[in-house]
Amino acid sequence: MEPLARLTPSGEWKRLPCGIGQLKACPKFAHEYLNKPHTYTVVSADGQGATIHAAPTTLSECYIYSGTGTYSGAPIRKSAIAASSAELFADSAALQHLDKADTMAIRKALARLVPKRLDTTKELQLFALRLEGQDMFVVQRAFAEIDITPDPGRLKFIFAIGTLDRGRFNLLHWKQNSDDEEERVLGTIRLKSGRDFLITTVSNPESQSFRVYGIRDGHLALIYSGGGASC
């Protein structure tokens, strides 16, 4: 369990009073929030509806405040997004793994990005994503997910979002730091207001944080970046 952000009913993401750039406020956050037990409800598709009882968390010397919890309800396969109040949220659809035909089509389209952006189309995870009525694809190479050791001379960390149109992969987002920054999907959530968000976790040798992607003015945008820890 790790606190991510505060989310308002209108869909506004707000930073927690502890994180990268806000370390001086961490002791107060630990005293007023982390040191107390909390109950959350899973609002992402994986494990949706499960109740999680988070134990009090201790702030580490590196300002890490991830903790442990117990849950009951639907099984959680990998990761889930939970909230202190589930009343704001509607059912969220999970990212879909692509079938063989779709995978081949996207890999063929991605091959045109080699070597301009991609080193290779191998060891990539591909997901179908739908945000506020817009169909997209997530392209991810996160070594924590595919269980291989990163080789800086051979493979780079990859995280991209795009669309497929007539065999062409149109990039909507491309993570620039592919050397030491790993980004991977945690899940998606949907508000009753109709807003959808994709949530990821980002880590490098010195820090870890979260990113939230959504639709702004009809286009994909990075909505929020924050939380996590830095040593």
N, C-alpha and C positions, 0 to 999 in steps of 0.2 A: 504494500500500500504506500502511495506517495501523493501528497497534495499537489495539484496541478495548477489551479487558478480558481478565481471566483467568476461565476457566470450569472448575468442578470436576466430577468424574464425577456428582455428585448433582444438578447443575444449579444450583449457587450461583454467581452472578456477583460477581466481586471487582474493585474498581478497580485500575487500574494506578498505580504510584507516581509518576505525573506527569500533571497535568491541572488543570482548573479547581479552585482551592482547595488544590492540592498542588504549586505551582510550585517551591518550594524544593528539592523532591526530584528535579526534572527533570535536573539535571546528572549525578547519580549513575545515574539510569535510562538516560541517554544513554551513559554510559561502560560500564555493565554489560550493556546490551541493544541499544540502537539502533546503536551503533558496530560491531556484528558482523553478518555475513550470517546469514540464517535461511531455512529451507525450510518451506513450508506446503502443505497440501492443501485444495482447495476442498470445503466440506461443505454448501454451499447448492445449490439445484437448478440455478441458472444456472452452468454450467461445472463441475458436480460431478465430483470426481475429478482435476481438473487440478492439476498440481504447480507451485507458484510459488516461485521463488528470489528472495528479497528482498535487495537490496543494502544495505550499511551506510547508515544514515540519520543526517544531521546535524540537531541541534536548532537551530531558528531563533531569532531574537531574540524572536519572539512565541510561543515554546514550541510551534511547529508541528513535528511529527515524522512527517509523511507522506513516503514515499519512492517509489522505483521498483522494479520487479521484472520478471522474465521468467517466462512460464508455458508449459506444454505440456500438451496434452490437449484436452478439450472446449472449444469457443469460449465466451467470456464476452461477452454482448451489452451489458450495462450495468454491473452490479456483482455482486460475489460475496463470500461470507463464507468465510474460510479459517482453518484451525487448525493448530497445530504438531503435533497428533496427531489423526488421523482415526478412531482406534479407538473413541472415545466416541460416534460419530455414526452414525445410520441414514440411509437415503435420505430426502431431504426433497422434498416436492411444491412446485412453484412456484406463486406467486400466479397466478390465472387472470384474463385479461381477459374481461369479460362479453360475451355475445352481444347482439344488438340488442334482443331481447325483454326480457331481464333488465335491460339498461341503462335501457330506457324505464320499467320497473316501479320501479326504484330512484330514478330521477330524479323520477318522479311522487310517490313517498313523501317524497323530500327536499324537494320543493317546499313541503311543509307546514311546514318549518323556516324558510322565508323569510317575513318578515325577522327572525324571532326569533334565528336563529343564522347563516344563510347570507345573503349579499348577492344571490347568483344561483346557479342550478344550472349555469351555463355554465363551460366550461374546467375541468371536474372529471374526474379519472381515477378509475375504479371498478375494484376488484379483488375477486375471491372468495378467501376465506381460510379455512383449516380448522386450528384449534388444538386438539389433544387431543380430537378427535371433535366439536368444536363449529364449526358453520358460521357465518361472519361475512363482512362486507363492509368493505373499506377505501375511504374517500372521501378523495381527495388533490388538492390544488391546490398544486403546487410548480412555480414558474416555470422552474427549471432543467430540468424534465422536459418541459414543454409549449412551451418556447421562445417565450415572450412576455415583454414587459417589464411588471413589476408596476406597477399604477396604484393608489396608495393610496386615491384617491377612488372607484375603481370595483370593484376586486377585492381580496380579502383572501387571505392564506395559509390554507389549510384542511387539517387532518388529523383524520380521525374514523374510528372503528370502530363498527360496529353490526350489528344483525340485522334481517331483514325478516320481518314476521309479519302476514299478512292485509292486505297493502298499507300497513302502518305501519312506518316505520323507527325502530327502538328504539336509541337511542344507548347504547353501552357506554363510549365514551371520546370526548372532544372536546378538542382542543388549544385552550387559552384565548387564547394570544397569537397573534392573526391579523394584527397590524400589521406586525411586522418579523421574525418568527421563521418560517423555512421548515423544514418537516419532510417528509422523503420516504423511501420504502421502499428499503432495501438488499437485503433478502432474508429468507428463513426458514431455520431449521435445526431438526433433530430429533435428540434423543439416543436411544440404544438403550434407555434407561430408559422411553421413551415421552413424554418432555416435549418440547413444541414451543415455539419462540420466533420472534417477529417482530422484526426489527432495523431501525431507522431511523437516519438521520443528521439532525441539527438544526443550523441555522445562523442567525445574525443578524449585524448589521454588526460586532460585537465578538468573537464567539466561535463555536465549532463543537464539537459533542459527539455522543454516541450515546444512543439509548434502546432498551430491550429490553422487549417486551410478552410476557406469557405467561399461563397459567392458574394461579391461586392460590385454593385452597379452592373450586374449581368456577367461579370467576368471572375475567373478564379483569382483568389488573392490570399496572401498570407495574413491571417486575421490577428494572430497572437503568437508571441514568442516569449517564453519566460519559465519561471519555476526552476526546479532542479537544484543542482549543487555545484560548487566549485572549490577546489582545494589549492 
